[in-house]
Amino acid sequence: MARKRRGGEIFSMSFLDCMSCGFGAVILFFMIINSRSDVTINDQTRALQAETNKLEIEVLEGRKNLALARTSIQKLETEEEEASDQISIIKALIAELQAELAKYDEDTLAKIKAIERLQSDIKSLEEEVKRLLAIEKDQDALGEQVRSFKGDGDRQYLTGLKLGGERTLVLVDRSASMLHETIVNIIRRKNLPESQQLLSRKWRQVVASVDWLTAQFKADSEYQIYMFNNVSEPVIKGTDGLWLKSDNADQLEEAIRNLRRTVPKNGTNMYAAFQVIKDMNPRPDNVILLVDSMPTMDAETSNKTRIGAGERLNLFTAATQLVPSGIPMNIMLYPMEGDARASVSFWALALKSRGSFITVSHDWP
């Protein structure tokens, strides 16, 4: 029996075709996977690159900030050095200003004290003017006296002083020590103007004492007034070695005026003072010495800047050898600080010559 023939198929696929299709699918799958891997890797690379760039930027910023910090530190160090220098300069200026301020305060205090002293001196001078006006008013009642002198209250008298005589010689110490009782104030007043030196209380007291003494001269007697420091000279110029008449009131007034205008200065030359006693012809029968301390020299000039107490005593002893015997030495001492031997030495001279010795109080005459 014959076999029946199979009918023909419209679509048929060989084995090779199937394999080719499978391999193609695998290849396509791997291509798709590989493409996705490249995208992922690229994304990661870009992210890392961005992070790296960011870090590099931060490093650059850090270096920039470090450089700025170093610059700032150097600038601060320079400013600190300049500030230190400025502080040193300011401290020096402050010290200088403080010194000037202290000096200004000292000068101001000295000026205040000087003003107070001047006010006191002005008051004293006003009182002296009133006293002199009163003397002038009572001129007609002087009796035998050519001049009058009125002290404060009962201080116009002086107990123990031997006045009188036909020829009276008055020796007035006008050395620098007559400016004050203390050495410190003597040095200070020596540096003042002469107008202020003339207002020194001690010197005005000496002048007032001479004024009082001249008021005690007898009308028919003679006198002479010498002042001495390193040299001796008459109070009235041109009368060297001459005896003056005490009844010449105008001449006596001139002598007091000249003495009042004389500024105490230089050292004390007792040798020159006592030489006057020896040179007067005829010699005085009464000597009144107004002095405050022992001598410091025996000639017009001296190269010594300091002299001890022993040397001063030797100078005094040598000077007393010039005093002729028989002439009483009446001594009025105005004590000075630091000259302890003056009182004893001048007292001994007064005692030896049968004169008198008086230590003048601050409120006389």
C-alpha positions in Angstrom: 0.0 0.0 0.0 1.4 3.1 -1.0 2.4 5.7 1.7 0.6 8.9 2.0 2.8 12.0 1.4 3.1 14.5 4.0 1.8 17.9 3.3 4.3 20.8 2.9 5.1 23.3 5.9 4.8 27.0 5.3 7.6 28.0 7.9 10.6 26.0 8.9 13.9 26.9 10.9 17.1 25.0 10.8 19.3 24.3 13.8 22.0 26.7 12.5 19.5 29.5 12.4 18.5 28.8 16.0 22.1 28.9 17.2 22.8 32.1 15.3 19.8 33.7 16.9 20.9 32.6 20.4 24.4 33.9 20.0 23.1 37.2 18.7 20.8 37.5 21.7 23.8 36.8 24.1 25.9 39.3 22.3 23.2 41.9 22.4 22.7 41.2 26.1 26.4 41.7 26.8 26.5 44.8 24.8 23.6 46.2 26.8 25.3 45.3 30.1 28.7 46.7 28.9 27.0 50.0 27.9 25.4 50.3 31.3 28.8 49.6 33.0 30.5 52.4 31.1 27.7 54.8 32.1 28.2 53.8 35.8 32.0 54.0 35.6 31.8 57.4 33.9 29.3 58.6 36.5 31.6 57.5 39.3 34.7 59.0 37.6 33.0 62.3 37.2 31.9 62.2 40.9 35.5 61.4 42.0 36.9 64.1 39.7 34.4 66.6 41.2 35.4 65.6 44.7 39.1 65.9 43.7 38.6 69.3 42.2 36.7 70.4 45.3 39.6 69.2 47.6 42.1 71.0 45.4 40.1 74.2 45.6 39.9 73.8 49.4 43.7 73.1 49.5 44.3 76.3 47.4 42.0 78.3 49.7 43.9 76.9 52.7 47.2 77.9 51.3 45.9 81.3 50.5 44.5 81.7 54.0 47.8 80.5 55.4 49.7 83.0 53.4 47.3 85.7 54.5 47.7 84.6 58.1 51.5 84.7 57.8 51.3 88.2 56.3 49.0 89.3 59.1 51.3 87.9 61.7 54.3 89.7 60.2 52.2 92.9 60.1 51.2 92.5 63.7 54.8 91.8 64.8 55.9 95.0 63.0 53.1 97.0 64.5 54.0 95.6 67.9 57.6 96.7 67.5 56.4 100.2 66.4 54.0 100.3 69.3 56.8 99.3 71.7 59.0 102.1 70.4 56.1 104.6 70.7 55.5 103.4 74.3 59.1 104.0 75.1 59.0 107.5 73.6 55.7 108.3 75.4 57.2 107.1 78.7 60.2 109.4 78.2 57.9 112.3 77.4 55.8 111.6 80.5 58.9 111.5 82.7 60.1 114.8 81.2 56.7 116.4 81.7 56.5 115.1 85.3 60.0 116.7 85.9 58.9 119.9 84.4 55.6 119.8 86.4 57.5 119.2 89.6 59.8 122.1 88.8 56.8 124.3 87.9 55.1 123.4 91.2 58.4 124.2 93.1 58.8 127.5 91.3 55.1 128.3 92.0 55.5 127.6 95.6 58.7 129.7 95.8 56.9 132.5 94.1 54.0 132.3 96.5 56.4 132.4 99.4 58.3 135.3 97.8 55.0 137.2 97.4 54.2 136.6 101.1 57.6 137.8 102.1 57.3 140.9 100.0 53.9 141.6 101.5 55.4 141.3 104.9 58.3 143.5 103.9 55.9 146.1 102.4 54.0 146.1 105.7 57.2 146.6 107.6 58.3 149.4 105.3 54.9 151.1 105.7 55.3 150.9 109.5 58.9 152.3 109.1 57.5 155.2 107.0 55.0 156.0 109.7 57.7 155.9 112.3 59.9 158.2 110.2 57.0 160.6 109.7 56.5 160.6 113.5 60.2 161.3 114.0 60.1 164.2 111.5 57.0 165.5 113.3 58.8 165.5 116.7 62.0 167.0 115.3 61.5 170.2 117.3 61.6 168.4 120.6 64.9 166.7 120.2 66.8 168.6 122.9 70.5 168.1 122.5 70.1 165.3 120.0 70.6 166.2 116.3 68.3 163.3 115.2 65.7 161.2 116.9 64.8 157.6 116.7 61.6 156.1 118.1 61.5 152.3 118.5 58.4 150.1 119.0 57.2 150.7 122.5 60.0 150.6 125.1 62.5 149.0 122.8 64.2 152.3 121.9 66.5 151.9 124.9 69.5 149.6 124.9 70.9 148.6 128.3 74.7 148.3 128.7 75.9 149.9 125.5 78.4 152.6 126.2 77.6 155.6 124.1 79.1 159.1 124.1 82.6 160.3 123.5 84.0 163.1 121.4 84.8 160.9 118.4 82.7 157.9 117.7 83.6 155.4 115.0 80.8 153.1 113.8 81.9 149.9 111.9 79.1 148.1 110.1 79.6 144.6 108.7 78.0 144.5 105.2 79.2 141.0 104.1 76.8 138.5 102.5 76.0 136.9 105.9 74.0 140.0 106.8 71.3 138.7 104.4 70.0 136.1 106.8 70.7 134.1 110.0 71.0 130.7 108.3 73.5 129.6 105.7 70.9 128.1 103.4 68.8 131.3 103.2 71.9 133.4 102.8 72.8 131.4 99.6 69.2 131.6 98.4 68.9 135.4 99.0 72.3 136.0 97.2 70.6 134.8 94.0 67.7 137.2 94.3 67.7 140.6 92.7 69.4 143.4 94.7 66.0 145.1 95.3 64.9 142.0 97.2 68.2 141.6 99.0 67.8 145.1 100.4 64.6 144.0 102.0 66.3 141.3 104.0 65.0 141.5 107.6 68.4 141.1 109.1 70.0 143.8 107.0 67.2 146.3 107.6 67.6 145.6 111.3 71.3 146.5 111.1 70.5 149.7 109.2 67.8 150.6 111.8 70.3 150.0 114.6 72.8 152.5 113.0 69.9 154.9 112.6 69.2 154.6 116.3 72.9 155.0 117.2 73.3 158.2 115.2 70.3 159.6 117.0 72.2 159.3 120.3 75.2 161.3 119.1 75.9 164.5 121.1 75.4 167.7 119.2 79.0 168.9 119.7 80.7 165.5 119.0 82.3 164.0 115.9 81.6 160.7 114.2 82.5 158.5 111.2 80.7 155.5 109.8 82.5 152.8 107.9 81.1 149.7 106.3 83.2 146.6 105.6 83.1 143.2 103.8 86.3 142.2 101.9 87.3 145.9 102.0 86.3 148.8 104.2 85.0 152.2 103.0 83.2 155.2 104.5 79.4 155.3 104.1 79.7 158.8 102.7 82.0 158.8 99.8 84.9 161.2 99.8 85.1 161.3 103.7 87.8 158.6 104.0 89.9 159.4 107.2 87.8 162.5 108.1 85.8 163.1 111.2 82.2 164.5 110.5 80.2 166.9 112.7 77.2 165.3 114.4 75.3 168.6 114.4 75.1 168.3 110.5 71.7 166.6 110.4 71.6 166.5 106.6 74.9 164.6 106.4 73.7 162.1 109.0 70.5 161.5 107.0 72.7 161.0 103.8 74.8 158.4 105.7 71.7 156.4 106.7 70.3 156.6 103.2 73.5 155.4 101.6 73.6 152.5 104.1 70.0 151.6 103.4 70.9 151.4 99.6 73.9 149.2 100.2 73.6 145.5 99.3 75.4 143.1 101.6 77.9 140.9 99.7 81.3 139.2 99.7 83.2 137.9 102.7 84.2 139.3 106.0 87.6 141.0 106.3 88.0 142.1 109.9 91.6 143.1 109.3 90.4 145.9 107.0 87.8 147.0 109.6 90.2 147.3 112.4 92.8 149.0 110.2 90.4 151.9 110.0 90.7 152.4 113.8 94.4 152.5 113.6 94.5 154.9 110.6 92.0 157.5 111.9 93.8 160.7 113.1 93.0 161.7 115.7 92.0 158.2 116.8 88.4 157.5 118.1 87.7 157.4 121.8 84.7 155.1 121.2 84.1 152.3 118.6 80.8 150.6 117.9 81.1 147.4 115.9 78.0 145.9 114.3 78.9 142.4 113.2 77.4 138.9 113.0 80.2 136.4 112.6 83.9 135.7 112.6 86.1 136.8 109.7 86.6 134.7 106.6 89.5 136.5 105.0 92.4 138.9 105.8 92.8 140.5 102.4 90.7 141.9 99.6 90.7 138.7 97.7 91.0 135.0 98.7 91.4 131.8 96.7 89.7 129.7 99.4 86.2 128.4 98.8 85.9 127.0 102.3 87.4 128.0 105.7 87.3 126.2 109.0 86.4 127.5 112.4 90.0 127.3 113.6 91.2 129.4 110.6 88.5 132.0 111.3 89.6 132.2 114.9 93.2 132.8 113.8 92.1 135.5 111.4 90.1 137.2 114.2 93.0 137.0 116.7 95.4 138.5 114.1 93.0 141.3 113.3 92.5 142.3 117.0 96.3 143.1 117.1 95.6 146.2 115.1 93.2 147.7 117.7 95.1 150.4 119.7 95.0 150.0 123.4 92.8 152.3 125.4 89.9 152.4 122.9 86.7 150.7 124.1 85.1 148.3 121.6 81.3 148.2 122.0 80.1 145.2 120.0 76.6 144.6 118.8 76.3 141.0 117.6 73.6 139.7 115.3 73.9 135.9 115.8 74.4 133.7 112.8 73.9 129.9 112.5 76.9 127.7 112.8 79.4 130.3 114.2 79.5 129.2 117.9 82.9 130.9 118.6 81.7 134.4 117.6 79.9 135.2 120.9 82.9 134.2 123.1 85.5 135.9 120.8 83.7 139.2 120.5 82.8 139.2 124.2 86.5 138.7 125.1 87.5 141.6 122.8 84.9 143.9 124.5 86.0 142.8 127.9 89.7 143.4 127.1 89.1 146.8 125.7 86.7 147.8 128.6 83.9 148.1 126.2 80.5 146.4 126.1 79.0 143.4 124.4 75.4 143.0 123.3 73.5 140.3 121.4 70.8 142.1 119.5 67.3 140.6 119.8 65.1 140.1 116.6 62.7 142.9 117.6 65.1 145.7 118.3 65.2 148.6 117.8 
